[in-house]
Amino acid sequence: MVLHPKAKVRVAGQEVTFCCKASGTPVPKKYYWYHNGTLLEKKVHGYGSRLALRELAPEQAGTYHCKASTEAGAIRSAPAQLTVLAQGQQSCKAEPEPSLVELPSECPQDATGSHYYNVGRCPPAPCAGSPAEQSGCGTDAGQCCGVRRMELREIPCASFLLPIKVVAECGCGPCAQPRVLVQGRVTAADTGEPLRFGQIFLGGKKVGFTGYKGSFTIEVPPDTQRLVARFVDRQQRFVDAIKVLPFNRRGGAIYQEVKMLRKKEPVDLDGNQSNTIPLGEVNGREPIGELILPAGTFVRPSGEVFKGTVKASVTFLDPRDLATASAASSDLSFANAEGEIVPLRTYGMFAVDFREGESGAALQTGPLEVRMDAGQVWMPEHLQKMKLWSLNPETGLWEEEGVLQPAGGSRGKREERTFLVGNLEIRERRLFNLDVPEDRRCFVKVRAYSSEKFNPNDQLEGVVINLVNLEPQPGYPANPRAWGRFDSVVTGPNGACLPAFCDGQRPDAYSAYVTATMGGEELEAVASSPKLNPNAIGVSQPYLGKLGYRRLDHDDPNLKKTAFQINVAKPDPNNVDEINGPIYPYRSLEECEEAPVSANHFRFYRVEVDKYEYNVVPFKESDVTSWTGDYLSWWPNPQEFRACFIKVKIEGPQEYMVRSRNVGGSHPRTRGQLYGLRDSRSVRDMLLENTSGACVEFKCSGMLFDQSLVDRTLVSIVPQGSCRRTAVNSLLREYLSRHPPLAENNHTAAFTMLAPVDPLGHNYGIYTVTDQNPRLAKEIAIGRCFDGTSDGFSREMKADTGTAVTFTCQERPAGRESFFQRLLTAPADA
């Protein structure tokens, strides 16, 4: 499906057109349209690939999707929502929705001491199309609800006023069209070596190369529902990696680590003889199956039989080893007879590469036999459904090659083994799969938070949640860690719903292993020991007990805290304890996606080293569409985010909070006005006594949102405590003196500068990274800052390397305020 219908909003009496388009061989000409799952009559609506509805009535609201079919198969589009408003009903209410931001600790808001303030938000919902709007299938951005007017307020804090901008009015305007990107790194699954200058394909089209360190950036084409990318090693050391990459439709970049499977060393075969190649070698266990190649089976693309020496490489990906899941190709899905994309459960994948011994030219094969050991299939019902599949590299979907039928035992010493046998011819496609379709399916609800306070307003968008189906565990000690499927979903404003295999009769028939990453950083799961805390995990008892929640370090504290495992027990619709999440039946996806934050769900959170951020113009970094054009916006350009950090070394007996205060420095519209505050606690250097370092964000200098004049941000760095400035990086001091005006630095307890416009680097103690995703830019910059280099990455503080400014701090005599506290209580004097 190359064009999917789009969501529309209309007023009753207007008209609407939905469009879809499929490609294939032969070219699809038959289209069918469905409303809320019910086929619409072609005679009544006269549709083809377009569906036009005139004189809309309220009952025509709902979801619409199309299906295209030929004799080769069928494919369904993604559903599109049609909202039909009554005459006079507004699709974008002028009054903003509530949205809370956290204020600095010295600014309590009410008698309860709350530090949260309602700044309002406009939901980015589509607005009703005008009667004159074209009924075509173009890429018109349309109208969306957004901020029409903001107003500046001042919040009384400890003897100073904090400026804050709040949404005063919402209205319809052009929809934002942020760039949607997937970034990441391609490395070998076994050694971690990068894929240098590998080719990247989308569909059949080459779109670029990986970098020297394996890095890549893919811009997601408009209207993409499934992003299928193929990574090719030009030196042919690795099997082509075909990946279905998750992305954030709301804009920004998602970071993804791509693992490539190293090709097995080729063996020499005699094309005139019958040959057997085993499939699967894990810890000395029996192979899962074998390929039987009869004599004379190798052929050149012309059809001529090849009788010489064959270099044969067959690389098997064995699901009995959990570590192989990250290197598996595609997302184990196929299109069924109705065109719906549905999941497979794998028993193993294999990639084949047959070449002429002398010339290295690629060979194909005539019929060969695939034999699978029935003893490796732990679910008896799967024996009847086992099939052989090949991967379509352009769609990322598996397509049926044949059925595996039970056959007698094999020859020789393995006489007692029973095999499932199928036939295969190897032509253009080189990646195959032993799979069964599995219809016992559910969804698992997961949310990610910015801290372990689990505040509903602090949910993170753009987090990649990964779920690997493991099966079965209890009762099958010989097969404790085999995986059957994996899925990745990106969190939106209301979390993520991940497909998973489940079972209603046996809660432990399927289990799931779940992780979460953001910008390459792993988030932490909620602890399960020494005691289960249902309130922290987010799931109430007794359902939590049935799901058997366990964090990875449950039995061994040395293991990572970044994954949890559950039994995927299908909810009992007659049990009131199981109808409120976190597991939802497969047909209840909408219920899962729209579930309130109070409903049961699993949780991940970021482990923050005490950190606080305040923006005068509120902006949710995980939702690029929440950006507002304002002179005081921390990020002046929603298409490109430049993160700046300064490295501060602190010599003192403890860890100290360090604040950056950022105000307009040289631009006439913002001079002296606050952009925002950043607090970051210093991190101890494990190799240096009484020394810690802090990587503190500041607002980069540069153009403001109108892109007309540069502002040199006036940045003040103030450690909390009895501290004095003892050193400034000589290169930074020289740079600032050569780029006037110089900021006054007459107080030894702080460091003030007009921030450099140039990106500088670690030699100056300044770290600058530009990216389409603000969080990713910050993560990379922090990693470099910790490491003290311009291209490295570390999570261990190296306080003595790449530092901009040094403070010496000491324990303060009782009763004496620090400069930081004086700045809070009497900023004018300070």
C-alpha positions, 0 to 999 in steps of 0.5 A, spaced: 500 500 500 503 506 497 498 511 499 493 510 505 487 514 506 488 520 511 484 522 517 479 528 516 474 533 519 468 535 516 461 539 518 455 535 517 452 537 510 460 537 507 463 532 502 469 528 503 474 524 499 478 518 501 484 516 497 488 509 497 493 506 492 496 499 492 502 497 487 504 490 485 504 485 480 500 484 476 497 492 478 492 492 483 485 494 479 480 492 484 479 496 491 474 495 496 472 500 502 470 499 509 466 503 514 467 501 521 469 494 518 463 493 514 464 493 506 461 499 503 456 497 496 460 499 490 454 500 486 451 505 491 458 509 492 461 508 485 468 507 488 475 505 485 481 507 489 477 513 491 471 514 496 467 520 495 462 521 500 457 527 499 452 531 504 455 528 510 451 525 516 453 524 523 452 517 522 457 516 517 463 518 522 468 513 524 474 509 521 475 508 513 480 503 510 481 500 503 483 493 501 486 492 494 486 485 491 489 481 485 490 474 484 496 474 487 493 476 494 490 482 498 493 488 502 489 493 507 490 500 508 491 503 515 484 506 517 483 513 517 478 517 522 472 521 519 469 526 524 463 529 523 461 535 527 454 538 527 453 545 524 456 550 529 460 545 533 467 547 533 473 542 532 478 547 535 476 550 542 478 557 543 480 555 551 486 551 552 486 544 555 490 544 562 498 542 561 502 543 567 509 545 568 514 544 574 517 551 577 523 552 580 523 549 587 523 556 590 517 558 587 511 554 591 504 556 587 499 555 593 498 553 600 499 546 599 506 548 596 505 545 589 510 547 584 506 545 578 503 551 574 498 550 568 500 553 562 495 550 557 496 547 551 492 546 544 491 539 542 494 538 535 487 535 532 485 537 525 480 542 524 474 542 519 475 543 512 472 549 508 466 547 503 471 550 498 477 545 500 479 541 494 476 533 494 483 531 491 488 526 494 494 531 494 499 532 500 495 539 502 497 540 510 490 542 512 488 546 518 490 544 525 488 546 532 494 550 535 496 556 539 493 563 537 495 567 542 500 567 548 500 572 554 506 573 559 505 572 567 510 573 572 510 568 578 512 571 585 518 566 588 523 567 593 523 575 593 524 575 585 518 574 579 519 569 575 516 570 567 512 565 564 508 565 558 501 561 558 497 559 552 491 564 552 487 562 546 487 556 541 485 557 534 485 553 527 492 554 522 496 551 518 498 544 520 505 543 522 509 539 518 515 537 522 521 532 519 520 525 521 527 522 521 530 515 524 537 515 526 542 510 529 548 506 528 549 499 524 554 494 527 556 487 527 551 483 532 557 479 534 563 484 535 560 490 534 564 493 529 561 498 525 558 497 518 562 502 514 559 506 508 554 500 507 548 502 502 541 503 505 535 502 500 528 504 501 523 499 497 528 498 491 531 505 491 538 507 494 537 513 499 544 513 502 550 510 505 552 509 513 558 513 515 565 511 518 562 509 525 556 506 522 551 512 523 545 513 518 540 518 518 533 516 514 528 522 512 521 518 513 517 519 506 510 523 507 504 518 508 509 512 510 506 507 515 511 502 515 518 504 514 522 498 511 530 499 510 535 494 507 542 495 509 547 492 505 554 490 506 558 492 499 564 487 502 558 481 503 561 479 510 554 480 513 547 478 511 543 484 508 539 487 514 532 488 512 529 492 518 522 495 519 524 501 523 519 505 528 518 512 527 515 518 530 509 520 526 509 527 530 516 529 528 523 529 530 528 523 530 528 516 533 534 513 534 535 505 533 541 500 533 541 496 527 545 489 528 547 485 522 548 478 522 555 475 520 555 470 514 557 463 515 564 462 512 562 458 506 564 451 505 566 447 498 560 443 495 561 438 489 555 440 485 555 433 482 553 430 489 547 430 494 549 435 500 546 436 507 547 442 510 545 443 518 540 448 520 542 451 527 548 450 532 546 452 539 551 450 545 551 443 542 544 442 541 541 438 536 540 442 529 533 445 528 533 442 521 537 441 515 537 443 507 538 437 503 541 439 496 540 433 491 545 432 485 545 437 480 540 442 483 545 448 482 543 452 476 546 459 473 541 464 472 540 462 465 537 455 467 544 452 465 546 446 470 552 448 474 556 441 476 563 444 478 565 446 486 560 451 489 562 456 495 556 455 500 554 459 505 548 458 509 547 462 515 542 460 521 539 465 526 537 460 532 531 463 536 533 458 542 538 464 543 535 470 546 541 474 544 539 473 536 533 477 537 536 483 535 539 481 529 533 478 526 530 481 519 524 484 518 518 484 524 515 477 522 509 479 519 505 477 513 499 479 509 493 474 510 488 473 505 484 479 507 490 483 506 491 484 514 498 484 516 498 479 522 504 476 526 508 470 525 512 466 530 519 463 528 522 457 529 528 459 525 531 464 519 536 462 514 540 466 509 543 462 503 549 464 498 551 459 493 556 462 488 561 458 483 567 456 486 572 460 481 568 466 478 564 467 484 558 468 480 551 467 484 547 461 483 540 459 484 537 452 485 532 447 483 528 444 488 531 442 494 528 439 501 528 443 507 527 438 513 525 440 520 526 436 527 519 436 529 522 435 536 524 442 536 516 444 536 514 445 543 507 447 542 503 441 539 498 445 535 504 448 531 506 442 528 500 442 523 501 449 521 508 450 520 510 453 513 516 455 509 516 463 508 521 468 504 522 475 505 520 480 500 526 485 501 521 491 499 515 490 503 519 487 509 513 482 509 514 474 509 510 470 503 509 463 503 513 458 499 510 452 502 507 447 507 512 443 511 509 436 512 510 430 517 515 425 514 518 419 517 525 418 521 531 420 518 537 415 516 542 412 520 543 414 528 537 419 528 532 414 526 528 415 532 527 423 529 521 425 526 521 431 521 517 436 517 519 436 510 518 442 505 520 443 498 524 450 496 527 453 490 532 458 491 531 464 485 532 471 487 530 471 494 535 469 499 532 469 506 527 464 509 523 462 515 520 456 518 514 459 521 507 458 524 501 464 524 499 465 531 492 468 532 493 468 540 494 475 540 494 481 545 496 488 546 501 490 552 500 497 555 507 501 557 508 508 558 515 512 559 516 517 564 521 522 566 522 520 573 520 515 578 515 520 580 511 517 575 507 524 574 502 523 568 504 530 565 511 528 565 510 522 560 516 521 555 514 521 547 519 518 542 521 512 547 522 506 543 519 500 547 521 493 545 518 487 546 520 480 545 516 474 546 519 468 549 516 461 550 514 457 554 518 457 560 515 453 566 514 446 564 519 446 559 526 447 562 530 444 556 527 450 552 527 456 557 529 462 553 527 461 546 524 467 543 518 467 538 517 474 535 519 481 537 516 488 536 518 495 537 513 501 538 514 508 539 511 512 545 506 517 543 502 522 548 498 516 551 504 511 551 504 505 547 501 499 545 505 493 543 502 486 540 504 480 544 502 473 543 498 471 549 494 465 552 487 465 556 488 458 558 495 458 561 497 464 563 505 462 562 504 459 555 507 465 553 512 470 556 514 477 554 521 481 555 520 488 555 525 494 554 525 501 553 530 506 549 531 513 548 536 516 544 540 510 545 540 510 552 536 505 556 530 507 561 529 503 567 524 498 569 520 498 576 523 494 581 520 487 583 524 485 589 525 485 595 517 486 595 512 488 589 509 495 589 503 495 585 502 502 585 510 503 583 509 498 577 502 501 575 498 494 575 493 492 581 493 486 584 491 480 583 492 481 576 499 483 577 500 476 581 497 472 575 502 476 570 508 474 574 512 481 573 519 480 574 525 485 573 531 483 570 535 483 577 530 480 581 534 474 583 541 477 581 542 484 583 548 485 579 544 484 572 541 490 569 535 494 571 533 496 564 528 490 562 522 486 565 519 480 564 511 478 564 507 472 563 502 475 557 495 472 560 490 474 556 484 478 560 478 474 562 472 479 560 468 476 566 473 478 571 473 485 573 480 485 575 482 484 568 478 489 564 482 495 566 489 493 562 495 492 562 493 486 557 488 488 552 485 483 547 487 484 540 481 487 537 481 492 543 487 496 540 483 502 540 481 501 548 488 500 549 491 506 545 486 511 549 486 508 556 486 513 561 493 514 565 489 511 571 488 505 568 493 499 569 500 500 565 507 498 565 512 503 566 519 505 565 523 511 567 529 516 566 534 515 572 536 523 572 542 525 576 538 531 580 536 535 574 531 541 573 529 545 566 525 551 566 523 554 559 519 561 560 516 559 553 513 552 555 515 546 550 515 539 551 521 536 547 518 529 546 513 532 542 516 537 536 509 539 535 508 543 541 513 548 539 511 555 539 514 561 535 516 566 540 523 571 541 523 567 548 523 560 546 529 556 548 529 552 541 528 558 536 528 553 530 523 546 530 526 543 524 533 543 528 535 543 535 542 545 537 544 543 544 550 547 548 553 544 554 559 547 559 563 543 563 564 545 570 569 542 575 568 542 582 573 541 588 570 539 594 567 534 599 561 533 596 556 533 590 553 540 588 547 543 584 550 547 579 545 552 575 545 556 569 541 562 568 540 564 561 538 571 559 538 575 552 544 578 551 545 582 545 538 582 541 534 588 542 528 584 543 530 580 548 536 583 552 535 582 559 529 577 559 530 570 561 529 564 557 530 559 562 534 556 567 537 549 568 540 545 574 544 539 574 548 536 580 555 534 579 557 527 578 563 524 582 569 523 579 571 516 581 579 517 580 580 523 583 579 525 591 574 530 593 572 532 585 566 532 581 564 535 575 557 537 572 555 538 565 550 544 565 546 546 559 545 553 557 542 556 551 546 557 545 547 563 542 544 564 535 538 567 531 532 567 534 525 564 531 525 570 526 532 568 523 534 576 522 538 577 528 543 573 532 543 573 540 549 572 544 546 569 550 548 572 557 549 565 561 551 565 568 554 559 572 552 559 579 554 552 583 550 552 590 554 552 596 560 556 599 564 556 592 569 560 589 571 560 582 579 558 581 580 557 574 577 559 567 579 555 561 585 559 557 582 558 550 575 560 552 578 566 556 582 568 550 576 566 545 571 571 549 576 576 549 577 576 542 569 576 541 567 582 545 563 585 549 566 581 555 561 579 560 562 582 567 565 577 572 566 581 578 563 575 583 568 570 584 562 565 586 559 565 579 562 565 572 558 569 566 559 569 559 556 572 553 555 565 550 560 563 543 556 563 537 561 558 534 561 551 536 568 550 539 569 544 542 572 540 548 579 544 548 574 550 550 570 546 555 564 547 551 560 541 547 555 543 542 551 538 538 545 539 532 540 534 531 533 534 529 531 531 535 532 535 542 533 530 546 538 526 542 542 532 541 542 533 549 544 526 550 550 526 545 552 532 548 552 530 555 556 523 553 561 528 550 562 532 556 562 527 561 568 524 556 571 530 555 572 529 548 568 532 541 567 525 539 567 520 544 561 518 549 561 516 556 557 515 562 563 516 567 565 523 569 572 525 567 572 531 571 579 533 569 578 533 562 575 538 557 573 543 563 571 550 562 571 553 569 573 550 576 570 552 582 573 550 589 567 549 594 567 548 602 563 546 607 559 553 609 559 555 617 553 554 620 548 560 619 551 563 613 548 563 606 551 561 600 551 566 594 546 561 590 541 562 596 543 569 596 541 569 589 534 566 590 533 571 596 535 577 594 537 577 586 538 584 586 543 585 591 547 578 589 
